[in-house]
Amino acid sequence: MTAVLEARALGRKYGTRWALRECTVVIPAGHVVGLVGPNGAGKTTLLKLASGQLAPTTGDLAVLGARPGNTPAQLALVGFVAQDTPVYAGLTVADHLRLGAHLNPRWDAPLARDRVARLGLPPARRAGRLSGGQRAQLALTLGLAKRPELLILDEPVAALDPLARRAFLEELAEAAAAHGLSVLLSSHLVSDLERVCDHVIVLVGSRVRLAGPVDRLLADRPGLSLEDAVLTGMDER
């Protein structure tokens, strides 16, 4: 199994508080992996460590075989979409694509243009005038057109209504399948992840409580939904 991420006794401390501790997990390449847990469990910290935005306090972490953010070449292989699906309110959709092309050496301009057209995002409209769902889709477009080997998304659908969430997750699943992309997606809504994820990692109290393929998790707990299986697994530890 080729690993896209390997963490060994990984920890991150802020002052006297551990945001993540003793995290040991291996994430296989070519899968959509759901990172689940309550607020404050350490999900965002793990994702920021994986994308090179934070340095570990303890332990070891390799992403795509190297230390996260170690070189420009390694940074180019990892895409990151933050929780608030960040776009620049004063820039148009077309401006965002030009900026993406300028900043990313692996930029796929045809993919970005085709996706914007297919989703009906007006190129001349400023991002601040887009709906929440449209801004999320624009942020996903920028992440995909970077052509990363690993795309990290931190609760990208948290602020969206149910229909917009479903549309976003369907687009993500289709893109991951089409491009053989590895995806690490966090959420506290297991029902959303059930639509797209084939692996799951559960964080509780800054520690990994459960990790593995969804089919194995469900096979061990027959008759349960993924949400119920996750909750049952958390109770069993």
C-alpha positions, 0 to 999 in steps of 0.5 A: 500500500502506498501511503499519502500520509504517515504520522507517527506519535504526532503531536501539536501543542499550543502553550500548555494545551495539546491540540493533537497528541500521539497521532499514529495513522497511515492514509493510503493514496488514491482514496477519499478519506473522511476526518471526523470528530467533534469541534475541538477534536484536533481535525484542523490542527492535523490538516494544517500539519499535513499541509505544512502550515504548522510544525509538529511539537512531537512525532514525525509526519510525512506527506507524499514521502516528504516533510510537509512544506519542505520544498516548493516542489512538495508544496505544489503537490498538496492543495488546501481549502480552508474551512471558510472556503477562502476566496477574495471578495474583490476579485472576479472569478476570472481574476481567481483563475489568473491568480491560480495560474500565476501561483501554481506551476502545475496549473491546469487552465483548461480544467479550471475554465471548463469547470467554471463554465460547467458550473455556471460561475460568471467569469466577470462576477466578483467573488463577494457577490457569489452565493455560498455554494458558488464560492465553495465551488470556486475554491474547489476549482482552484484546489483541483486546477492546482493539480495536486496529488493530495487535496485537503479540505477543512469542513468546506461544506459547513456553512452550506445548505443541504442542497449546496452541500450535496452538490459540492460533495458530488462534484468532489467525488467525481473529480477525485475519481476522474483524476485519481486524486487523494482527498482528506476531507474533514467534517463533524457531519458523518452523514455528509462524508458517507456519500463520498468517503471510503476511509475514515479517521475519527479524532476525539479529545485530540487523539485518533480513536478509530481509523480504517476503510469504511467497508471494514468498519461497516462489516464489523458492525452489520446493519449500522449506518456509517454514522452509527458505526462511528459512534459505536466504535468510539464507545468501544474504545 
